[in-house]
Amino acid sequence: METKGTIIVDGITIPIENEKNVLELIRKADIELPTFCYHSHLSTYGACRLCISDVDGMGIQATCSLPPRDGMVVKTNTQEVRQIRKVNLELLLANHDISCPSCSRSNNCKLQDLTRRLGVDKIRFKKTDKVAPIDNHSWSIIHDPNKCVLCGDCVRVCKEIQSVGAIDFVGRGAKTTVAPAFLKSLNDVECVYCGQCVSVCPVGALVPKPETEQVWDAINDPDKYVVAQMAPAVRVALGEGFGMEPGSISTGHIVAALKRIGIDQVYDTSFAADLTVFEEATEFIQRKINGENLPQFTSCCPSWVKFTEQYYPELLPNLSTCKSPQQMFGSVAREILPKILGIRPDQLVIVSIMPCTAKKFEAKREEFIHDGIADVDHVLTTEGLGRMIHETGINFRKLTPESFDLPMGFKTGAGVIFGNTGGVSEAVLRFAYEKLTGEQLLQNDFKEVRGMEGIRTVAIELAGVKIKLGIAHGLANARALCEQIIAGKSDYDLIEVMSCPGGCIAGGGQPVSFEPNFREKRIAALYSVDKQLQLHKAQENPYVKELYQTTLGEIGSPKAHELLHTHYRGRKRITDQQITIRNTEHPKIEVCVCVGTNCFVKGSQELLRQLIKYVSDNKLSDIVGFEGQEEMVDVKATFCFERCDRGPVARVNQQVIEKASYDKVVAVLDKEIARIGSAINAMKV
């Protein structure tokens, strides 16, 4: 129901136009109340108590959780309100590791900003003396709980936007902290490394893991030839770290900066995105014609791929076999650049500049490492490159723009819009239209796939072929589509998934922005780049065509599959975690049953119960031939064998049993008991 009326904020009358809380109305009055824990796209938490105001008849209230009512009178800066805000901020500072000069968020920290704004120049409360270990085991994200102010932003974005819940509040009272399940590292739980926790963290408790020193080492090694690829979304965000507006296009400045710091050649990941269109669109057309493994999911986003591996391994056959543009670039560069550049293959160092923290994890996947050499050596985030440029002292805004190097620096607008949600779908449609109709596409824009709705559905007919597209950004929305498919309630043909809201433009490695419309500005900028280019369809890229003629052969050829395609597998959500049921002191046999989600819904809990009863009923003497044999067997619940599509899964010692039933497991268990029992009896003789 729409709320109407007005409220008075510091003497200014503000109309109520369906705002959900008083804080939004205060901002309409051009008053920026301080807040840590409020994000309009997340649930209201009200933890920091910094957005308080004095409301007539109600006293001091947190405005983020207060619904507006007609006639409210709000005062935002009374003496009492200002004092309470300062006290609350001091309490946050007392619980925070103040190592500001060395913190990577020092130039963009909400805590520092509010400390200056509110005039807090001393902390009157005793500082906490706890020192928690820093988690830096993940390739993607560093978690420093000592800097955490318990605002809960990371917890809510992980649960509400991504439906993962890899981190949560642990403990009570003064011992409360934010941590992964079982107090494990982010590297050992179901974190998909999307970095949205980094994007909303107001301090430096969660930051991208840097690889700048490794890149500097490569640049300074005279025997190495360092090349860089830059993702589309980087060019519309890096400038923010140098005082430019969100959405400012700084492509030429970035290329110039990379060459100034010592990169030998600078290429564009959009080239590989064009290449992806060739392979992925052709794969989709073949699947559509044959009616196989539909809907086809895009596979450009490594967080989405890991999410599928963990939660929906039965849908992995629906995932496109195409590598992401980053990994396509790496494998093609390894194949062609040594000859083009006149260097040895072992001299080539490939650096990616990415808006994404998950790309760091992707580059280290075993699928993309061959003979000990990774397709991509190092991944710098956008903010990581910004710090390297700052370190050199280069005046970024005064650089003379330079162009990408050929051949892998040439791209079309189709590759550039990959950075936006809906961009991959639009690029594929620009290709599929001409492929299916045999006609030239004159109007390149498919605006029906654009937008910021979490799930968008588009029906298109091309040459009599009806195609239903789904576009989702945010993994909670992707989960909803997956559930529809598993329930048989979906008739999509192609589904594009991006983990980050808005797409790569809002990746976890981008400069953190607290401006409300920064996503929309970056999205508009990428479409503007598309418009400024002469070519807008991947099939128009002459250097991609040349690559097929000289190296790859036909689209989907064996060589193309070798360099551009891969396969994924089910993945553990939590590593090295078992629950011992019987706790036998010296077991000879270990029986493990997976109780992860996929196996659980397929009956693993009942299987575990039956096996415990079988072992505990002391019937094993008939098999072995002496008393007390049940103490030979230990029964454990585990979380994954990474075979989720073949569950339930059990293991008896080293033998893994897929689609395990009680009878199948008992048969294997009896044989193992008999084998060990015979060995024990032989020793007695």
C-alpha positions in Angstrom: 0.0 0.0 0.0 1.4 3.4 -1.0 2.2 5.7 1.8 1.4 9.4 1.3 1.7 12.7 3.2 4.7 14.7 4.4 7.3 14.8 7.2 9.3 17.8 8.4 13.1 17.3 8.5 15.0 20.1 10.2 12.2 22.5 9.3 12.0 21.3 5.6 8.8 19.7 4.4 9.5 16.5 2.5 6.8 14.6 0.6 6.4 10.9 1.3 6.6 9.0 -2.0 6.5 5.4 -0.9 9.9 5.5 0.8 10.3 2.6 3.2 12.0 4.4 6.0 12.6 7.9 7.4 16.3 7.7 6.5 15.5 7.8 2.8 13.3 10.8 3.3 16.1 12.6 5.2 18.4 11.9 2.3 15.7 13.5 0.0 16.3 16.6 2.1 20.0 16.5 0.9 21.1 15.5 4.4 23.6 12.5 4.4 23.1 10.9 7.8 26.1 8.7 8.8 25.4 5.0 8.6 27.4 1.8 8.5 24.9 -0.9 8.2 22.3 0.5 5.8 22.1 -0.6 2.2 18.9 0.0 0.3 19.2 -3.4 -1.4 19.7 -5.3 1.8 17.4 -6.0 4.8 17.3 -3.3 7.5 19.6 -4.3 10.4 19.9 -1.2 12.6 23.1 -2.2 14.3 25.4 0.8 14.1 22.9 3.3 15.6 24.6 6.2 13.7 21.5 7.2 11.7 19.6 8.2 14.8 17.5 11.3 14.9 15.1 13.0 17.4 11.5 12.3 16.4 8.8 14.4 18.1 6.7 12.2 20.4 9.1 9.2 19.9 12.5 10.4 21.1 15.7 9.1 19.7 15.2 6.6 16.9 17.2 4.8 14.3 15.8 6.2 11.1 16.8 3.3 8.9 14.2 1.0 10.7 11.5 3.7 11.3 8.6 3.7 8.8 7.5 7.2 7.8 4.1 8.6 8.9 2.4 11.7 7.8 3.1 14.7 10.1 6.4 13.4 11.6 8.8 16.1 12.8 12.4 14.9 12.7 15.5 16.7 14.0 18.8 15.2 12.8 21.4 17.3 14.7 20.3 18.1 18.2 23.0 18.2 20.8 21.8 14.9 22.3 21.7 13.2 18.9 25.2 14.4 18.1 26.6 13.2 21.4 25.0 9.8 21.1 26.4 9.4 17.6 29.9 10.3 18.8 29.7 7.8 21.6 28.5 5.1 19.3 31.4 5.8 16.9 33.9 5.8 19.7 32.6 2.3 20.7 33.1 1.1 17.2 36.7 2.5 17.2 37.5 0.9 20.5 36.7 -2.5 18.9 38.7 -1.8 15.8 42.3 -2.5 14.9 43.4 1.0 14.1 46.3 0.4 11.7 45.0 3.0 9.2 48.3 4.0 7.5 49.0 0.4 6.4 45.3 -0.6 5.6 44.4 -1.1 2.0 41.1 0.7 2.6 42.8 3.8 4.1 41.8 6.0 1.3 38.2 4.8 1.1 37.2 3.9 4.7 33.8 4.8 6.0 35.1 4.6 9.6 37.8 7.2 8.9 35.4 9.3 7.0 32.9 9.4 9.8 35.5 10.0 12.4 36.5 13.1 10.5 32.9 14.2 9.8 31.8 13.8 13.4 34.9 15.4 14.9 36.0 12.4 17.0 39.6 13.1 18.0 39.9 10.7 21.0 38.5 7.4 22.2 37.4 7.4 25.8 36.8 3.7 26.0 39.3 0.9 26.7 40.4 -0.8 23.5 39.8 -4.5 23.2 43.0 -6.5 23.7 41.9 -9.5 21.6 44.0 -10.4 18.6 42.3 -12.8 16.2 44.2 -14.7 13.4 44.0 -13.2 10.0 42.6 -15.5 7.3 44.7 -15.2 4.2 44.5 -18.8 2.9 42.0 -18.0 0.1 43.4 -17.0 -3.3 40.8 -14.3 -3.5 39.9 -12.6 -0.2 41.7 -11.7 3.1 39.5 -11.7 6.2 40.9 -9.7 9.1 38.4 -10.0 12.0 40.4 -7.5 14.1 39.1 -4.7 11.9 35.5 -5.9 11.9 33.0 -3.4 13.4 30.1 -6.1 13.4 27.9 -4.0 11.1 26.6 -7.3 9.5 26.8 -6.0 6.0 28.9 -8.9 4.7 26.7 -11.5 6.5 23.5 -10.1 4.9 24.9 -9.7 1.4 26.2 -13.3 1.5 22.8 -14.6 2.6 20.3 -12.3 0.9 21.9 -11.5 -2.4 24.0 -14.6 -2.9 22.1 -17.2 -0.9 25.4 -18.7 0.2 25.8 -17.8 3.8 29.5 -18.6 4.0 30.0 -16.2 6.9 27.8 -15.4 9.9 27.9 -14.1 13.4 29.6 -16.5 15.9 29.6 -16.2 19.7 27.6 -13.9 22.0 28.2 -10.6 23.7 31.7 -9.4 23.8 32.9 -12.6 22.1 30.8 -12.0 19.0 32.7 -12.2 15.7 32.0 -12.8 12.0 33.4 -16.0 10.7 32.8 -18.9 8.3 31.3 -22.2 9.4 33.3 -24.2 12.1 35.7 -21.1 12.3 37.3 -22.4 9.1 39.2 -20.4 6.5 37.2 -18.9 3.6 39.2 -21.3 1.5 37.7 -24.3 3.2 34.0 -23.5 3.2 31.3 -22.8 0.6 32.5 -19.3 -0.2 32.3 -18.7 -4.0 34.8 -15.7 -3.8 32.3 -13.3 -5.5 33.7 -10.5 -3.2 30.3 -8.9 -2.6 31.3 -9.0 1.1 34.3 -6.9 0.1 32.1 -4.5 -1.8 29.9 -3.7 1.2 32.5 -3.8 4.0 32.8 -0.2 5.3 36.3 -0.9 6.7 39.2 -3.2 5.8 38.0 -6.4 7.4 37.4 -8.0 4.0 39.7 -7.0 1.1 40.9 -8.6 -2.1 44.1 -10.6 -1.8 46.8 -8.7 -3.5 49.2 -10.1 -6.1 51.0 -6.8 -6.8 54.4 -7.9 -5.5 54.4 -11.0 -7.7 53.6 -8.8 -10.7 56.4 -6.4 -9.8 58.8 -9.3 -9.5 57.8 -10.4 -13.0 58.2 -6.9 -14.4 61.6 -6.5 -12.9 62.9 -9.9 -14.1 64.9 -9.2 -17.3 64.2 -12.7 -18.6 60.4 -12.3 -18.5 58.1 -10.8 -21.0 55.0 -9.5 -19.2 51.7 -9.0 -21.0 48.4 -7.9 -19.5 44.8 -8.4 -20.5 42.1 -5.9 -19.2 38.5 -6.9 -18.6 35.7 -4.7 -20.0 34.4 -3.5 -16.6 37.8 -2.2 -15.5 37.7 0.7 -17.9 34.6 2.3 -16.4 35.7 2.0 -12.7 39.4 2.4 -12.2 39.2 6.2 -12.6 37.1 6.4 -9.4 40.3 5.7 -7.5 41.8 8.9 -9.0 38.9 11.2 -8.3 36.9 10.6 -11.4 33.1 10.1 -11.5 31.7 6.5 -11.5 31.3 5.4 -15.1 34.2 7.6 -16.4 35.8 5.8 -19.3 39.6 5.7 -18.9 40.6 2.9 -21.3 43.5 4.8 -22.9 44.8 6.1 -19.6 44.9 2.6 -18.2 46.8 1.2 -21.2 49.3 4.1 -20.8 49.7 3.5 -17.1 50.3 -0.2 -17.6 53.0 0.5 -20.1 54.6 3.1 -17.9 54.9 0.6 -15.0 56.6 -1.9 -17.2 54.1 -4.1 -18.9 55.4 -5.0 -22.4 52.1 -5.5 -24.2 48.5 -4.7 -23.2 45.6 -6.6 -24.6 41.8 -6.5 -24.2 39.9 -9.4 -22.6 37.0 -8.2 -24.9 38.9 -9.9 -27.7 38.5 -13.2 -25.9 34.8 -12.2 -25.1 34.3 -12.0 -28.9 35.9 -15.4 -29.2 33.6 -16.7 -26.5 30.6 -15.6 -28.5 31.7 -17.7 -31.5 32.0 -20.8 -29.4 29.2 -20.3 -26.9 26.6 -19.2 -29.4 27.5 -22.1 -31.7 27.3 -24.5 -28.8 23.8 -23.1 -27.9 22.5 -23.3 -31.5 23.6 -27.0 -31.7 22.0 -27.8 -28.3 18.8 -26.0 -29.3 18.5 -27.8 -32.6 19.3 -31.2 -31.0 17.2 -30.5 -27.9 20.1 -31.6 -25.6 21.1 -30.2 -22.2 18.8 -27.3 -22.2 18.7 -24.7 -20.8 22.3 -23.9 -21.5 23.8 -21.8 -18.7 26.6 -19.3 -19.4 30.0 -20.1 -17.9 31.8 -16.8 -17.9 31.4 -16.1 -14.1 33.7 -18.3 -11.9 31.6 -17.6 -8.8 28.5 -19.0 -10.6 30.5 -22.0 -11.8 31.7 -22.8 -8.2 28.1 -22.2 -6.9 26.8 -24.8 -9.4 29.5 -27.2 -8.5 28.6 -27.0 -4.8 24.8 -26.8 -4.9 23.6 -28.0 -8.3 26.1 -30.6 -9.6 23.2 -32.3 -11.4 23.0 -29.2 -13.6 26.7 -29.2 -14.6 25.8 -30.8 -18.0 23.7 -27.7 -18.7 26.7 -25.4 -18.1 28.4 -24.2 -21.3 31.7 -26.0 -21.8 33.3 -22.7 -22.9 36.0 -21.3 -20.7 35.6 -17.8 -19.4 37.1 -15.0 -21.5 39.9 -14.7 -19.0 40.9 -18.3 -19.4 40.3 -18.3 -23.2 42.7 -15.4 -23.5 45.3 -17.2 -21.3 45.3 -20.5 -23.3 45.3 -18.7 -26.7 48.1 -16.3 -25.6 50.2 -19.3 -24.5 49.6 -20.8 -27.9 50.3 -17.9 -30.3 52.2 -15.1 -28.5 55.6 -16.7 -28.1 55.9 -17.0 -31.9 54.4 -13.5 -32.6 56.6 -11.8 -30.0 59.7 -13.9 -30.7 60.2 -15.2 -27.1 60.5 -18.6 -25.4 57.2 -19.9 -24.0 58.7 -20.0 -20.5 59.4 -16.3 -20.7 55.8 -15.3 -21.1 54.0 -14.0 -18.0 50.3 -13.3 -18.4 48.7 -10.8 -16.0 44.9 -10.3 -15.8 43.3 -7.0 -14.7 39.9 -8.0 -13.5 36.9 -6.4 -11.6 36.5 -9.8 -9.9 38.0 -11.5 -6.8 36.8 -14.9 -8.0 39.0 -14.6 -11.1 42.0 -15.1 -8.8 40.5 -18.4 -7.7 39.7 -19.3 -11.3 43.2 -18.8 -12.5 44.5 -21.3 -9.9 42.0 -24.0 -10.8 43.6 -27.3 -11.8 41.7 -27.3 -15.0 43.7 -24.3 -16.2 47.1 -25.4 -15.2 49.0 -27.6 -17.6 52.5 -29.2 -16.9 52.8 -26.9 -13.9 52.1 -23.7 -16.0 48.9 -21.7 -15.4 47.1 -20.2 -18.4 47.0 -17.0 -16.4 49.9 -16.3 -14.0 48.6 -13.4 -11.9 45.3 -11.6 -11.4 45.2 -8.0 -10.3 41.8 -6.5 -9.3 40.9 -3.1 -10.5 41.7 -1.6 -7.1 44.9 -3.6 -7.0 46.1 -2.0 -10.3 45.0 1.4 -8.9 47.3 0.9 -5.9 50.2 -0.1 -8.2 49.7 3.1 -10.2 49.5 5.2 -7.0 52.7 3.5 -5.8 54.6 4.7 -8.9 53.5 8.3 -8.4 52.2 8.4 -12.0 49.7 11.2 -12.4 47.0 9.0 -13.9 44.7 11.8 -15.1 47.5 13.6 -17.0 48.6 10.5 -19.0 48.4 10.6 -22.7 46.0 7.8 -23.7 47.5 4.9 -25.6 45.8 2.0 -27.5 45.8 -1.7 -27.0 48.3 -3.9 -28.8 47.3 -6.2 -31.7 46.2 -8.8 -32.4 44.5 -9.6 -29.1 43.7 -6.0 -28.3 41.1 -5.6 -31.0 37.5 -6.1 -30.0 33.9 -5.3 -31.0 31.2 -3.8 -28.9 29.8 -7.3 -28.3 32.8 -8.2 -26.3 32.8 -4.9 -24.3 29.2 -5.3 -23.0 30.1 -8.7 -21.5 30.7 -6.6 -18.3 27.0 -5.8 -17.9 24.2 -8.1 -16.7 22.5 -9.2 -19.9 25.6 -8.3 -22.0 26.5 -11.9 -22.7 23.0 -12.7 -23.9 22.9 -9.6 -26.1 26.3 -10.5 -27.7 25.1 -14.1 -28.3 21.9 -12.8 -29.9 23.8 -10.5 -32.2 25.7 -13.6 -33.4 22.8 -16.0 -33.5 20.5 -13.7 -35.5 22.8 -13.7 -38.5 23.7 -17.4 -38.0 20.1 -18.5 -38.0 18.5 -16.0 -40.4 21.4 -15.6 -42.9 20.6 -11.9 -42.9 22.7 -9.0 -41.8 21.7 -7.5 -38.5 21.3 -3.8 -38.9 19.9 -2.9 -35.5 22.5 -4.2 -33.0 20.7 -3.4 -29.8 18.6 -6.0 -28.0 17.4 -3.7 -25.2 14.9 -6.2 -24.0 17.7 -8.2 -22.3 18.9 -5.1 -20.4 17.8 -3.9 -17.0 18.4 -4.3 -13.3 15.6 -6.7 -12.4 17.1 -9.7 -10.6 15.5 -12.2 -13.0 14.5 -11.1 -16.5 12.7 -13.3 -19.1 12.8 -12.6 -22.8 11.1 -14.5 -25.6 12.6 -14.0 -29.1 11.9 -15.7 -32.5 14.8 -15.9 -35.0 14.1 -17.5 -38.4 11.2 -19.4 -37.0 13.1 -20.6 -34.0 11.6 -19.6 -30.7 14.1 -18.8 -28.0 13.4 -18.1 -24.4 16.2 -16.4 -22.5 16.6 -16.0 -18.7 19.0 -13.4 -17.3 19.8 -13.5 -13.6 22.3 -11.5 -11.5 22.9 -12.2 -7.9 23.2 -15.9 -6.9 19.9 -15.9 -4.9 18.1 -15.2 -8.2 20.2 -17.9 -10.0 19.2 -20.4 -7.2 15.5 -19.6 -7.9 16.0 -20.5 -11.6 17.9 -23.7 -10.7 15.0 -24.8 -8.5 12.5 -24.2 -11.3 14.6 -26.3 -13.7 15.0 -29.2 -11.2 11.2 -29.1 -10.5 10.5 -29.3 -14.2 8.8 -25.9 -14.2 11.2 -24.1 -16.6 11.2 -23.9 -20.4 14.2 -21.6 -20.8 16.6 -22.3 -23.6 19.5 -20.1 -22.5 20.2 -18.6 -19.1 22.9 -16.0 -18.4 24.1 -15.8 -14.8 26.3 -13.2 -13.2 27.0 -13.4 -9.5 27.4 -9.7 -8.9 24.4 -7.3 -9.0 24.6 -5.4 -12.2 27.3 -7.8 -13.5 31.1 -7.5 -13.6 30.8 -3.7 -13.3 30.1 -4.3 -9.6 32.6 -7.1 -9.0 34.3 -7.6 -5.7 37.6 -6.2 -7.1 36.2 -2.9 -8.2 36.7 0.3 -6.3 34.3 0.4 -3.4 31.6 3.0 -4.0 29.0 4.3 -1.6 27.2 6.3 -4.3 23.7 5.0 -4.7 23.7 4.8 -8.5 27.2 3.8 -9.2 26.1 0.5 -10.9 23.8 2.2 -13.3 26.5 4.7 -14.3 29.1 2.0 -15.0 26.6 0.0 -17.0 25.6 3.1 -19.1 29.3 3.7 -19.7 29.9 0.2 -21.2 27.0 0.6 -23.5 28.5 4.0 -24.5 31.8 2.3 -25.3 29.9 -0.1 -27.5 28.3 2.8 -29.4 31.7 4.5 -29.9 33.2 1.5 -31.6 32.8 0.8 -35.4 32.0 -2.9 -35.0 29.3 -4.3 -32.7 29.1 -8.0 -33.5 31.7 -10.6 -32.5 31.6 -12.1 -36.0 32.9 -8.9 -37.4 36.2 -9.1 -35.5 38.9 -9.7 -38.2 41.5 -10.9 -35.7 39.2 -13.5 -34.3 38.5 -14.7 -37.8 42.2 -14.8 -38.5 42.8 -16.8 -35.3 40.3 -19.5 -36.6 42.0 -19.6 -40.0 45.6 -19.9 -38.6 45.2 -21.7 -35.3 41.8 -23.0 -34.3 40.3 -24.3 -37.6 36.5 -24.5 -37.5 34.3 -23.3 -34.6 34.1 -26.2 -32.2 37.0 -28.0 -33.8 39.3 -30.3 -31.8 41.9 -27.5 -31.5 39.1 -25.1 -30.4 38.0 -27.6 -27.8 41.5 -28.1 -26.6 42.1 -24.3 -26.0 38.7 -22.9 -25.4 36.6 -25.5 -23.6 36.6 -27.3 -20.3 34.5 -29.4 -18.0 33.6 -29.0 -14.3 32.8 -31.4 -11.5 30.9 -31.5 -8.2 32.7 -29.8 -5.4 32.9 -30.0 -1.6 31.1 -27.2 0.2 33.2 -27.7 3.4 36.6 -29.4 3.3 38.0 -31.8 5.9 34.9 -31.9 8.1 33.6 -35.2 9.5 31.4 -36.1 12.4 32.4 -39.3 14.2 29.3 -41.3 15.3 30.7 -44.3 17.1 34.2 -43.0 18.0 35.9 -46.3 18.1 39.4 -46.0 19.6 41.4 -48.1 17.1 39.1 -48.8 14.1 40.2 -51.1 11.4 37.4 -50.0 9.1 36.1 -46.5 8.5 32.6 -46.1 7.0 31.8 -42.6 5.8 28.4 -41.4 4.5 28.0 -38.0 2.9 25.2 -35.9 4.6 25.7 -32.9 2.3 22.6 -31.3 0.8 22.5 -33.4 -2.4 23.1 -36.7 -0.7 20.8 -35.8 2.2 17.8 -35.3 -0.1 18.6 -38.6 -1.7 18.4 -40.5 1.6 21.8 -40.5 3.1 20.5 -39.7 6.6 18.4 -42.9 6.6 21.4 -44.9 5.2 23.6 -43.6 8.0 21.0 -44.6 10.6 20.7 -48.1 9.1 24.5 -48.6 9.0 25.0 -47.5 12.6 22.3 -50.0 13.7 23.9 -52.7 11.7 27.3 -52.2 13.2 26.0 -51.7 16.8 23.8 -54.8 16.7 26.9 -56.9 17.3 26.2 -59.3 14.5 29.7 -59.1 13.0 30.9 -62.2 14.9 29.2 -64.4 12.3 31.5 -62.9 9.7 34.8 -62.7 11.6 34.6 -65.5 14.0 35.3 -63.9 17.4 33.6 -61.5 19.9 33.9 -57.7 20.0 34.2 -57.2 16.3 31.9 -54.2 16.2 34.8 -52.2 17.7 36.6 -52.7 14.4 34.2 -50.3 12.6 34.0 -46.5 13.0 31.0 -44.8 11.4 31.3 -41.1 10.3 29.2 -38.5 8.6 31.1 -36.4 6.1 30.1 -33.5 3.9 31.2 -34.4 0.4 32.9 -36.8 -2.0 32.5 -34.4 -4.8 30.2 -36.8 -6.6 26.9 -35.1 -5.8 25.2 -36.1 -9.0 25.7 -39.8 -8.1 24.5 -39.6 -4.5 24.0 -40.8 -2.0 27.7 -41.6 -1.7 29.4 -43.7 0.9 32.9 -45.0 1.5 34.2 -48.2 3.2 37.9 -47.6 3.8 39.1 -46.7 0.4 36.2 -48.0 -1.7 33.7 -45.3 -2.7 30.2 -46.4 -3.4 28.0 -44.3 -5.7 24.2 -44.4 -5.6 24.7 -46.2 -2.3 21.9 -48.3 -0.8 22.0 -50.1 2.5 22.5 -53.5 0.8 25.3 -52.3 -1.4 27.2 -50.7 1.5 26.7 -53.7 3.8 27.9 -56.1 1.1 31.2 -54.1 0.7 31.4 -53.7 4.5 31.0 -57.5 5.1 33.8 -58.3 2.6 36.1 -55.8 4.3 35.3 -57.2 7.7 35.9 -60.7 6.5 39.2 -59.7 4.9 40.5 -58.0 8.0 39.1 -60.8 10.3 40.9 -63.5 8.2 44.2 -61.5 8.6 43.7 -61.2 12.4 42.9 -64.9 12.7 46.0 -65.8 10.6 48.1 -63.8 12.9 46.7 -65.6 15.9 47.7 -69.0 14.4 
